[in-house]
Amino acid sequence: MDKLLVEAARREVREIFPETPLQLNEHLSRRYGAEIWLKREDLTPVRSYKIRGAFNFLRKAVAGAGKEKIFVCASAGNHAQGFAFACRHFGVKGVVFMPVTTPQQKIDKTRIFGAEFITIKLIGDIFDQCYAAARAYVEENDGYMVPPFDHQDIIEGQATVAAEVMDQLPDGAKPDLVVMPVGGGGLAAGLTGYFAGTVARNNFVFCEPEGAPSLKKSIEAGEAVTLNKVDNFVDGAAVARIGDLNFQALKDFPSEQVELIPENAICVTIIDMLNLEGVVLEPAGALSIAALEKLGRERLEGKRVICVVSGGNFDFERLPDVKERAMRFTGVKKYFILRLPQRPGALRDFLNMLGPDDDVARFEYLKKSARNFGSILIGIETTSRDNFTTLFERFEAAGLGYEDITENEILANLII
């Protein structure tokens, strides 16, 4: 990577926002016995690092093609907002293609950032349909496509994150470990390229959602692969195929350096950072912090660790679901199907089995036709996962028929 080009991009991006802070987090540092530094990309004007790549791409494109071109992007998230902001800054016409299913909040924010310089087109139910429509529009209107991650100018823009980190660490210090989220790979390609020679190759940690392991699967296959199925919960990093250019930059890293983080573990981090630090993170923005728990104190202790916090565009309508997932992951909330005898006092006998810290969070009959037994869906919240061990012992002693369905994804999606 040409660091002079990155430095030039860094100087230019100062036109629209100052450096994002690199903050030593005392809470996380104490937990892991390390220096945990958070690079707060959630504090850019559009609350994500995506503005860097979009700005750098448009800066060069406008210089080469002029302002008469129509610039186009397909995105339902952070790239659209960064693109819209950059279009307004350069005074160029932009068209943003979004799926019809895009939450209104994201549509409104994109429109605010782009103002009169952008047009939003809602097409298709899924991103692939939206992207195909954007490509067709570019062909028909001699437009200029602005990709979300798979382009050298995008990578170069994202690399400015690393350039800032090197100047922000105290007394010329260097990172011992760099932990970063991976979706399409533009940020990871930029960071590893800029840090090359400063951070040892085995000291990069790439974090992907467990339900979207495009980098890990591609490294294992030796070529960029397209995933057949993606869990979209971590929408900012749930990519079916890593960028081809980005894969070329990352393909020689061992797959063991790619940590797959369960979606529900990410929810624990979102809740913790909100409650303890007052920091609002989107799921992709919490990836690198969630990875610390998986890496463990033994690996982190005594090290200077950089965690890239990639974004904070969190829709608070998702908060109940995030809290639910977090409680299930930490083992303090479970769901059961109970088979209770149809006799007076059976429900009271069951309730008497609950401990003082156990609370019934959901209760409903699933069937009412059985003559001798009835099936009940029940959700129980408690203060410690160990309380369920005691509760299970009581169930067994009473001969109670039950099935723990907490981790049954099919049933969870249907009834929880």
Rosetta blueprint (number, residue, H / E / L):
1 M L
2 D L
3 K H
4 L H
5 L H
6 V H
7 E H
8 A H
9 A H
10 R H
11 R H
12 E H
13 V H
14 R L
15 E L
16 I L
17 F L
18 P L
19 E L
20 T L
21 P L
22 L E
23 Q E
24 L E
25 N L
26 E H
27 H H
28 L H
29 S H
30 R H
31 R H
32 Y H
33 G L
34 A L
35 E E
36 I E
37 W E
38 L E
39 K E
40 R E
41 E H
42 D H
43 L H
44 T L
45 P L
46 V L
47 R L
48 S E
49 Y L
50 K H
51 I H
52 R H
53 G H
54 A H
55 F H
56 N H
57 F H
58 L H
59 R H
60 K H
61 A H
62 V H
63 A H
64 G H
65 A H
66 G L
67 K L
68 E L
69 K L
70 I L
71 F E
72 V E
73 C E
74 A E
75 S L
76 A L
77 G L
78 N H
79 H H
80 A H
81 Q H
82 G H
83 F H
84 A H
85 F H
86 A H
87 C H
88 R H
89 H H
90 F H
91 G L
92 V L
93 K L
94 G E
95 V E
96 V E
97 F E
98 M E
99 P L
100 V L
101 T L
102 T L
103 P L
104 Q H
105 Q H
106 K H
107 I H
108 D H
109 K H
110 T H
111 R H
112 I H
113 F H
114 G H
115 A H
116 E H
117 F H
118 I E
119 T E
120 I E
121 K E
122 L E
123 I L
124 G L
125 D L
126 I L
127 F H
128 D H
129 Q H
130 C H
131 Y H
132 A H
133 A H
134 A H
135 R H
136 A H
137 Y H
138 V H
139 E H
140 E H
141 N H
142 D L
143 G L
144 Y E
145 M E
146 V L
147 P L
148 P L
149 F L
150 D L
151 H L
152 Q H
153 D H
154 I H
155 I H
156 E H
157 G H
158 Q H
159 A L
160 T H
161 V H
162 A H
163 A H
164 E H
165 V H
166 M H
167 D H
168 Q H
169 L L
170 P H
171 D H
172 G H
173 A L
174 K L
175 P L
176 D L
177 L E
178 V E
179 V E
180 M E
181 P E
182 V L
183 G L
184 G L
185 G L
186 G H
187 L H
188 A H
189 A H
190 G H
191 L H
192 T H
193 G H
194 Y H
195 F H
196 A E
197 G L
198 T L
199 V E
200 A L
201 R H
202 N H
203 N H
204 F E
205 V E
206 F E
207 C E
208 E E
209 P E
210 E L
211 G L
212 A L
213 P L
214 S H
215 L H
216 K H
217 K H
218 S H
219 I H
220 E H
221 A H
222 G L
223 E L
224 A L
225 V L
226 T L
227 L L
228 N L
229 K L
230 V L
231 D L
232 N L
233 F L
234 V L
235 D L
236 G L
237 A L
238 A L
239 V L
240 A L
241 R L
242 I L
243 G L
244 D H
245 L H
246 N H
247 F H
248 Q H
249 A H
250 L H
251 K L
252 D L
253 F L
254 P L
255 S H
256 E H
257 Q H
258 V E
259 E E
260 L E
261 I E
262 P L
263 E H
264 N H
265 A H
266 I H
267 C H
268 V H
269 T H
270 I H
271 I H
272 D H
273 M H
274 L H
275 N H
276 L H
277 E H
278 G L
279 V L
280 V L
281 L L
282 E L
283 P L
284 A H
285 G H
286 A H
287 L H
288 S H
289 I H
290 A H
291 A H
292 L H
293 E H
294 K H
295 L H
296 G H
297 R H
298 E H
299 R H
300 L H
301 E L
302 G L
303 K L
304 R E
305 V E
306 I E
307 C E
308 V E
309 V E
310 S L
311 G E
312 G L
313 N L
314 F L
315 D L
316 F H
317 E H
318 R H
319 L H
320 P H
321 D H
322 V H
323 K H
324 E H
325 R H
326 A H
327 M H
328 R H
329 F H
330 T H
331 G L
332 V L
333 K E
334 K E
335 Y E
336 F E
337 I E
338 L E
339 R E
340 L E
341 P E
342 Q L
343 R L
344 P L
345 G L
346 A H
347 L H
348 R H
349 D H
350 F H
351 L H
352 N L
353 M L
354 L L
355 G L
356 P L
357 D L
358 D L
359 D E
360 V E
361 A E
362 R E
363 F E
364 E E
365 Y E
366 L L
367 K L
368 K L
369 S L
370 A L
371 R L
372 N L
373 F E
374 G E
375 S E
376 I E
377 L E
378 I E
379 G E
380 I E
381 E E
382 T L
383 T L
384 S L
385 R L
386 D H
387 N H
388 F H
389 T H
390 T H
391 L H
392 F H
393 E H
394 R H
395 F H
396 E H
397 A H
398 A H
399 G L
400 L L
401 G E
402 Y E
403 E E
404 D E
405 I L
406 T L
407 E L
408 N L
409 E H
410 I H
411 L H
412 A H
413 N H
414 L H
415 I H
416 I L
